[in-house]
Protein backbone atom coordinates (compact mmCIF):
# COMPACT_ATOMS: atom_id res chain seq x y z
CA UNK A 1 0.00 0.00 0.00
CA UNK A 2 2.79 2.43 0.87
CA UNK A 3 4.61 2.37 -2.52
CA UNK A 4 1.29 2.52 -4.38
CA UNK A 5 0.19 5.52 -2.30
CA UNK A 6 3.50 7.30 -2.89
CA UNK A 7 3.59 6.49 -6.60
CA UNK A 8 0.02 7.53 -7.39
CA UNK A 9 0.10 10.73 -5.34
CA UNK A 10 3.43 11.71 -6.90
CA UNK A 11 1.96 11.27 -10.39
CA UNK A 12 -1.14 13.26 -9.43
CA UNK A 13 0.98 16.03 -7.90
CA UNK A 14 3.24 16.15 -10.97
CA UNK A 15 0.34 16.34 -13.43
CA UNK A 16 -1.54 18.96 -11.40
CA UNK A 17 1.39 21.37 -11.35
CA UNK A 18 2.38 20.58 -14.96
CA UNK A 19 -0.86 22.06 -16.34
CA UNK A 20 -0.26 25.27 -18.33
CA UNK A 21 -1.44 28.59 -17.00
CA UNK A 22 -1.17 30.59 -13.79
CA UNK A 23 -1.63 28.23 -10.80
CA UNK A 24 -2.57 31.20 -8.57
CA UNK A 25 -5.17 32.81 -10.85
CA UNK A 26 -8.10 31.47 -8.81
CA UNK A 27 -6.78 33.14 -5.67
CA UNK A 28 -6.97 36.66 -7.10
CA UNK A 29 -10.34 36.73 -8.90
CA UNK A 30 -10.51 38.67 -12.15
CA UNK A 31 -7.39 40.69 -11.45
CA UNK A 32 -3.86 39.38 -12.01
CA UNK A 33 -2.09 38.35 -8.82
CA UNK A 34 0.42 40.85 -7.40
CA UNK A 35 4.03 39.87 -7.86
CA UNK A 36 4.60 39.87 -4.10
CA UNK A 37 1.74 37.39 -3.60
CA UNK A 38 3.05 35.07 -6.34
CA UNK A 39 6.53 35.20 -4.87
CA UNK A 40 5.26 34.46 -1.37
CA UNK A 41 3.13 31.51 -2.54
CA UNK A 42 5.96 30.16 -4.66
CA UNK A 43 8.23 30.23 -1.65
CA UNK A 44 5.60 28.71 0.65
CA UNK A 45 4.91 25.83 -1.75
CA UNK A 46 8.62 25.40 -2.61
CA UNK A 47 7.83 25.66 -6.32
CA UNK A 48 11.39 26.79 -7.08
CA UNK A 49 12.74 23.50 -5.72
CA UNK A 50 12.98 20.27 -7.75
CA UNK A 51 9.72 18.36 -8.14
CA UNK A 52 10.56 15.53 -5.68
CA UNK A 53 11.35 18.11 -2.98
CA UNK A 54 8.09 19.97 -3.68
CA UNK A 55 6.21 16.69 -3.37
CA UNK A 56 8.03 15.78 -0.18
CA UNK A 57 7.09 19.08 1.49
CA UNK A 58 3.47 18.70 0.34
CA UNK A 59 3.13 15.16 1.72
CA UNK A 60 4.85 16.21 4.96
CA UNK A 61 2.29 18.99 5.38
CA UNK A 62 -0.54 16.56 4.69
CA UNK A 63 0.83 14.15 7.30
CA UNK A 64 0.67 17.04 9.79
CA UNK A 65 -2.94 17.86 8.86
CA UNK A 66 -2.21 20.80 6.52
CA UNK A 67 -4.07 20.01 3.29
CA UNK A 68 -3.78 23.52 1.88
CA UNK A 69 -6.45 26.13 1.25
CA UNK A 70 -9.19 26.63 -1.31
CA UNK A 71 -9.52 29.78 -3.42
CA UNK A 72 -11.80 31.36 -0.80
CA UNK A 73 -9.30 30.79 1.99
CA UNK A 74 -11.04 27.81 3.57
CA UNK A 75 -9.05 24.80 4.66
CA UNK A 76 -9.20 21.97 2.13
CA UNK A 77 -9.56 19.50 4.99
CA UNK A 78 -12.66 21.32 6.29
CA UNK A 79 -14.23 21.48 2.83
CA UNK A 80 -13.46 17.82 2.18
CA UNK A 81 -14.83 16.80 5.58
CA UNK A 82 -18.23 18.15 4.46
CA UNK A 83 -18.19 16.78 0.92
CA UNK A 84 -16.45 13.43 1.34
CA UNK A 85 -19.04 11.80 3.64
CA UNK A 86 -21.76 12.61 1.09
CA UNK A 87 -19.88 10.82 -1.70
CA UNK A 88 -19.05 7.92 0.62
CA UNK A 89 -22.76 7.53 1.45
CA UNK A 90 -23.61 7.59 -2.26
CA UNK A 91 -20.93 4.96 -2.93
CA UNK A 92 -22.21 2.78 -0.07
CA UNK A 93 -25.71 2.85 -1.57
CA UNK A 94 -24.28 1.93 -4.98
CA UNK A 95 -22.25 -0.94 -3.50
CA UNK A 96 -25.36 -2.17 -1.67
CA UNK A 97 -27.21 -2.34 -4.99
CA UNK A 98 -24.31 -4.27 -6.52
CA UNK A 99 -24.23 -6.78 -3.66
CA UNK A 100 -27.97 -7.27 -3.19
CA UNK A 101 -29.24 -7.00 -6.76
CA UNK A 102 -26.12 -7.91 -8.71
CA UNK A 103 -25.22 -11.05 -6.75
CA UNK A 104 -28.83 -12.00 -5.98
CA UNK A 105 -30.08 -11.67 -9.54
CA UNK A 106 -26.89 -13.31 -10.86
CA UNK A 107 -27.52 -16.36 -8.68
CA UNK A 108 -31.15 -16.51 -9.79
CA UNK A 109 -30.13 -16.27 -13.46
CA UNK A 110 -27.50 -19.01 -13.10
CA UNK A 111 -29.93 -21.40 -11.41
CA UNK A 112 -32.43 -20.81 -14.24
CA UNK A 113 -29.98 -20.91 -17.10
CA UNK A 114 -31.63 -20.77 -20.50
CA UNK A 115 -35.02 -19.80 -19.11
CA UNK A 116 -37.07 -16.70 -19.68
CA UNK A 117 -35.87 -15.13 -16.44
CA UNK A 118 -32.25 -15.68 -17.38
CA UNK A 119 -32.76 -14.17 -20.80
CA UNK A 120 -34.59 -11.16 -19.36
CA UNK A 121 -31.83 -10.42 -16.85
CA UNK A 122 -29.14 -10.75 -19.52
CA UNK A 123 -31.04 -8.36 -21.78
CA UNK A 124 -31.51 -5.77 -19.02
CA UNK A 125 -27.84 -5.97 -18.06
CA UNK A 126 -26.86 -5.47 -21.71
CA UNK A 127 -29.01 -2.35 -21.87
CA UNK A 128 -27.38 -1.01 -18.70
CA UNK A 129 -23.92 -1.61 -20.17
CA UNK A 130 -24.86 0.09 -23.45
CA UNK A 131 -26.01 3.42 -22.01
CA UNK A 132 -23.81 5.92 -20.12
CA UNK A 133 -24.70 6.77 -16.54
CA UNK A 134 -25.88 10.32 -17.27
CA UNK A 135 -28.42 9.05 -19.84
CA UNK A 136 -29.80 6.49 -17.37
CA UNK A 137 -29.78 9.18 -14.69
CA UNK A 138 -31.81 11.70 -16.69
CA UNK A 139 -34.29 9.05 -17.88
CA UNK A 140 -34.94 7.65 -14.38
CA UNK A 141 -34.98 11.15 -12.92
CA UNK A 142 -37.68 12.21 -15.39
CA UNK A 143 -39.94 9.14 -15.20
CA UNK A 144 -39.51 8.05 -11.57
CA UNK A 145 -39.00 11.51 -10.13
CA UNK A 146 -40.92 14.02 -12.23
CA UNK A 147 -43.70 11.89 -13.73
CA UNK A 148 -44.39 9.34 -10.99
CA UNK A 149 -43.03 11.27 -8.01
CA UNK A 150 -41.55 8.12 -6.44
CA UNK A 151 -38.15 9.68 -5.77
CA UNK A 152 -36.74 13.13 -5.24
CA UNK A 153 -35.11 14.56 -8.36
CA UNK A 154 -32.46 16.33 -6.29
CA UNK A 155 -30.70 15.38 -3.08
CA UNK A 156 -31.43 17.54 -0.07
CA UNK A 157 -28.97 19.14 2.31
CA UNK A 158 -26.99 16.59 4.26
CA UNK A 159 -27.80 13.89 1.68
CA UNK A 160 -30.48 11.83 3.51
CA UNK A 161 -30.27 8.12 2.76
CA UNK A 162 -33.73 8.04 1.17
CA UNK A 163 -32.69 10.75 -1.30
CA UNK A 164 -29.66 8.69 -2.37
CA UNK A 165 -31.60 5.61 -3.49
CA UNK A 166 -32.16 6.75 -7.08
CA UNK A 167 -28.71 8.36 -7.65
CA UNK A 168 -27.09 5.34 -5.96
CA UNK A 169 -28.84 3.02 -8.40
CA UNK A 170 -27.79 5.20 -11.33
CA UNK A 171 -24.19 5.24 -10.12
CA UNK A 172 -24.22 1.45 -9.74
CA UNK A 173 -26.07 0.69 -12.99
CA UNK A 174 -23.03 -0.19 -15.12
CA UNK A 175 -21.21 -2.08 -12.36
CA UNK A 176 -24.45 -3.78 -11.35
CA UNK A 177 -24.75 -5.27 -14.82
CA UNK A 178 -21.17 -6.55 -14.74
CA UNK A 179 -21.61 -8.03 -11.24
CA UNK A 180 -24.76 -9.82 -12.40
CA UNK A 181 -23.01 -11.32 -15.42
CA UNK A 182 -19.86 -12.20 -13.48
CA UNK A 183 -21.86 -13.90 -10.70
CA UNK A 184 -23.83 -15.87 -13.24
CA UNK A 185 -20.71 -16.99 -15.12
CA UNK A 186 -18.76 -18.02 -12.02
CA UNK A 187 -21.73 -19.92 -10.59
CA UNK A 188 -22.24 -21.84 -13.82
CA UNK A 189 -18.56 -22.75 -13.81
CA UNK A 190 -18.60 -23.83 -10.16
CA UNK A 191 -21.70 -25.98 -10.70
CA UNK A 192 -19.61 -28.12 -13.07
CA UNK A 193 -16.80 -28.62 -10.53
CA UNK A 194 -15.99 -32.13 -9.27
CA UNK A 195 -16.54 -31.31 -5.59
CA UNK A 196 -20.04 -30.04 -6.34
CA UNK A 197 -20.97 -33.16 -8.27
CA UNK A 198 -19.56 -35.25 -5.44
CA UNK A 199 -21.61 -33.37 -2.84
CA UNK A 200 -24.77 -33.88 -4.91
CA UNK A 201 -23.95 -37.57 -5.40
CA UNK A 202 -23.64 -37.99 -1.63
CA UNK A 203 -27.23 -36.86 -1.29
CA UNK A 204 -26.59 -33.54 0.45
CA UNK A 205 -29.56 -31.14 0.37
CA UNK A 206 -29.52 -28.86 -2.67
CA UNK A 207 -29.72 -25.73 -0.53
CA UNK A 208 -26.67 -26.75 1.49
CA UNK A 209 -24.69 -27.56 -1.65
CA UNK A 210 -25.54 -24.21 -3.20
CA UNK A 211 -24.81 -22.26 -0.04
CA UNK A 212 -21.59 -23.92 1.12
CA UNK A 213 -20.02 -25.31 -2.04
CA UNK A 214 -21.28 -23.22 -4.95
CA UNK A 215 -22.13 -19.66 -3.95
CA UNK A 216 -19.34 -19.24 -1.41
CA UNK A 217 -16.61 -20.48 -3.76
CA UNK A 218 -17.98 -18.37 -6.61
CA UNK A 219 -17.88 -15.04 -4.79
CA UNK A 220 -14.10 -14.45 -4.84
CA UNK A 221 -13.94 -12.93 -8.37
CA UNK A 222 -17.16 -11.02 -7.66
CA UNK A 223 -15.84 -9.55 -4.40
CA UNK A 224 -12.58 -8.69 -6.16
CA UNK A 225 -14.48 -6.77 -8.83
CA UNK A 226 -16.63 -4.94 -6.28
CA UNK A 227 -13.55 -3.96 -4.25
CA UNK A 228 -11.80 -2.60 -7.32
CA UNK A 229 -15.02 -0.89 -8.34
CA UNK A 230 -14.97 1.39 -5.29
CA UNK A 231 -12.47 3.67 -7.01
CA UNK A 232 -14.53 3.72 -10.19
CA UNK A 233 -17.65 4.61 -8.23
CA UNK A 234 -15.89 7.44 -6.38
CA UNK A 235 -14.62 8.83 -9.67
CA UNK A 236 -17.88 8.25 -11.52
CA UNK A 237 -19.75 10.07 -8.78
CA UNK A 238 -18.74 13.33 -10.48
CA UNK A 239 -21.32 12.73 -13.24
CA UNK A 240 -24.04 11.37 -10.95
CA UNK A 241 -23.57 14.19 -8.45
CA UNK A 242 -23.97 16.68 -11.27
CA UNK A 243 -27.22 15.10 -12.48
CA UNK A 244 -28.80 15.00 -9.01
CA UNK A 245 -27.21 18.19 -7.64
CA UNK A 246 -25.31 16.35 -4.89
CA UNK A 247 -22.76 18.46 -3.00
CA UNK A 248 -20.13 15.76 -2.77
CA UNK A 249 -16.48 15.25 -3.45
CA UNK A 250 -17.08 14.92 -7.21
CA UNK A 251 -18.41 18.45 -7.56
CA UNK A 252 -15.68 19.77 -5.29
CA UNK A 253 -12.99 18.08 -7.37
CA UNK A 254 -14.49 19.24 -10.68
CA UNK A 255 -14.65 22.83 -9.43
CA UNK A 256 -11.06 22.64 -8.21
CA UNK A 257 -9.88 21.33 -11.57
CA UNK A 258 -11.73 24.03 -13.49
CA UNK A 259 -10.08 26.87 -11.52
CA UNK A 260 -6.75 25.09 -10.94
CA UNK A 261 -6.84 24.69 -7.18
CA UNK A 262 -3.94 22.29 -7.24
CA UNK A 263 -3.79 21.82 -3.48
CA UNK A 264 -7.44 20.79 -3.44
CA UNK A 265 -7.05 18.43 -6.40
CA UNK A 266 -4.02 16.64 -4.97
CA UNK A 267 -5.37 16.47 -1.41
CA UNK A 268 -8.80 15.15 -2.43
CA UNK A 269 -7.42 12.57 -4.84
CA UNK A 270 -4.95 11.43 -2.17
CA UNK A 271 -7.88 10.77 0.16
CA UNK A 272 -9.65 8.84 -2.59
CA UNK A 273 -6.54 6.77 -3.30
CA UNK A 274 -6.19 5.98 0.40
CA UNK A 275 -9.82 4.81 0.60
CA UNK A 276 -9.33 2.59 -2.47
CA UNK A 277 -6.20 1.01 -0.99
CA UNK A 278 -7.95 0.29 2.32
CA UNK A 279 -10.92 -1.29 0.53
CA UNK A 280 -8.62 -3.50 -1.55
CA UNK A 281 -6.81 -4.56 1.62
CA UNK A 282 -10.18 -5.51 3.11
CA UNK A 283 -10.99 -7.52 -0.04
CA UNK A 284 -7.72 -9.43 0.26
CA UNK A 285 -8.53 -10.29 3.87
CA UNK A 286 -12.03 -11.44 2.89
CA UNK A 287 -10.58 -14.10 0.58
CA UNK A 288 -9.67 -16.34 3.51
CA UNK A 289 -13.21 -16.04 4.90
CA UNK A 290 -14.83 -16.95 1.60
CA UNK A 291 -12.54 -19.83 0.64
CA UNK A 292 -11.20 -22.03 3.49
CA UNK A 293 -8.50 -23.35 1.16
CA UNK A 294 -6.76 -19.97 1.27
CA UNK A 295 -4.33 -19.43 4.11
CA UNK A 296 -2.11 -16.42 4.74
CA UNK A 297 1.31 -16.90 6.31
Secondary structure, DSSP 8 states (H G I E B T S, - for coil): -HHHHHHHHHHHHHHHHHSSS-TTGGGSTTS---HHHHHHHHHHTTTTS-HHHHHHHHHHHHHTT---B-TTS-BHHHHHHHHHHHHHHHHHHHHHHIIIIIIHHHHHHHHTTTSHHHHHHHHHHHHHHHS-HHHHHHHHIIIIIIIS-SS-SS--TT--GGGHHHHHHHHHHHHHHHHHHHHHHHHHHHHTSHHHHHHHHTT--HHHIIIIIIIHHHHHHHHHHHHHHHHHHHHHHHHHHHHTT--SHHHHHHHHHHHT-HHHHHHHHHHHHHHHHHHHHHHHHHHHHH-TT----
